[in-house]
């Protein structure tokens, strides 16, 4: 992803989730994805997919069971 694409995607997500603490960071080892951080904490990866000229983005966020609040 190029810099302007990352900025556009970050702005979209910040507006969608009403949170300016959400940031996208380039990955040196993979140019087709960015790391997503929230308040400086890594929360996932967004992958860019281009198929027949159509571009989409896939947000992958792993949530560990041990990080969830206790069951009610």
Secondary structure by P-SEA (a helix, b strand, c coil): ccaaaaaaaaaaaaaaaccccbbbbbbcccccbbbbbccccccbbbbbbbcccbbbbbbbbbbbcccccccc
